[in-house]
């Protein structure tokens, strides 16, 4: 399997997992307030790159890598501040964000026009 295929599938998996984790975390697993919190809206920005990642758009991978840094930051902060189930979910968010970042950057790099051009003889 080519690196571009692998990194695109990994990006799609981690994006989807991060989306569902954000929703489940704030609605059912460990919300800030009993019954769910409105912090679930943090998952909405993850919907925007979904179809671009699904179709392997290079530009979408590029800007998604920047979007991912917000989730990485939130995961790191909440992993150090919170305890119990929320801390485990924050560590999971951090891992998924790192995985998404690495796979998006890898995909953008290996599909660059300079990488796809054939060398002149």
C-alpha positions in Angstrom: 0.0 0.0 0.0 1.4 3.4 -0.9 2.2 5.9 1.7 -0.4 8.3 0.4 -3.1 5.7 0.7 -2.0 4.8 4.2 -1.8 8.3 5.4 -5.2 9.3 3.9 -6.9 6.3 5.6 -5.2 7.0 8.9 -6.3 10.7 8.6 -9.9 9.6 7.9 -9.9 7.1 10.8 -8.5 9.6 13.3 -10.7 12.4 12.2 -13.8 10.2 12.5 -12.7 8.9 15.9 -11.9 12.4 17.2 -15.3 13.6 16.0 -17.2 10.8 17.8 -14.9 11.1 20.9 -15.7 14.8 21.2 -19.5 14.2 20.9 -19.5 11.2 23.3 -17.3 12.9 25.8 -19.5 16.0 26.3 -22.9 14.3 25.8 -22.6 11.0 27.7 -19.2 9.8 28.9 -18.0 12.7 31.2 -19.9 15.9 30.5 -19.0 19.1 32.4 -22.6 19.3 33.7 -25.0 16.4 34.4 -27.1 15.6 31.4 -24.6 16.8 28.9 -22.9 20.1 28.2 -22.9 22.5 25.3 -19.2 21.9 24.8 -20.1 19.2 22.3 -20.2 22.0 19.7 -16.4 21.7 19.6 -17.0 18.7 17.3 -18.6 20.9 14.6 -15.3 22.2 13.1 -14.3 18.5 12.5 -17.2 18.1 10.1 -15.8 20.7 7.6 -12.8 18.7 6.5 -14.6 15.4 6.4 -15.4 15.1 2.7 -12.1 16.6 1.6 -10.2 14.0 3.6 -12.6 11.3 2.3 -11.8 12.3 -1.3 -8.1 12.8 -0.7 -7.9 16.5 -1.3 -4.4 17.7 -0.5 -5.4 21.3 0.5 -7.9 19.9 3.0 -5.2 17.8 4.6 -3.0 20.9 4.8 -5.5 23.1 6.7 -6.8 20.2 8.8 -3.3 19.8 10.2 -3.6 23.3 11.5 -7.1 22.7 12.9 -5.9 19.7 14.7 -3.6 21.7 16.9 -6.6 23.2 18.7 -7.7 19.7 19.7 -4.2 18.8 20.7 -4.0 21.8 22.9 -7.4 21.1 24.5 -6.4 17.5 25.1 -3.1 18.4 26.7 -4.7 21.0 29.0 -7.5 18.8 30.1 -5.2 15.8 30.6 -3.2 17.8 33.1 -6.1 19.5 34.9 -8.9 16.9 35.1 -9.0 13.6 36.9 -10.6 10.2 36.4 -12.6 9.4 33.3 -12.1 12.9 31.8 -8.4 12.6 32.1 -8.4 9.3 30.1 -10.6 10.9 27.5 -8.3 13.9 27.2 -5.3 11.6 26.7 -7.2 9.7 24.0 -8.1 13.1 22.4 -4.4 14.0 22.4 -3.4 10.7 20.8 -6.0 11.0 18.1 -5.0 14.7 17.4 -1.4 13.7 17.1 -2.2 10.9 14.8 -4.4 13.1 12.7 -1.7 15.8 12.5 1.0 13.4 11.5 -1.2 11.6 8.8 -2.3 14.9 7.3 1.2 16.3 7.1 2.5 13.0 5.7 -0.3 13.0 3.0 0.3 16.6 2.1 4.0 16.0 1.8 3.9 12.8 -0.3 1.3 14.2 -2.7 3.2 17.5 -3.3 3.6 18.3 -7.0 7.3 18.3 -6.6 7.1 14.7 -5.2 4.8 13.5 -8.0 6.9 15.0 -10.9 9.0 12.5 -12.7 12.7 13.2 -12.7 14.2 14.3 -16.0 16.8 12.0 -17.6 
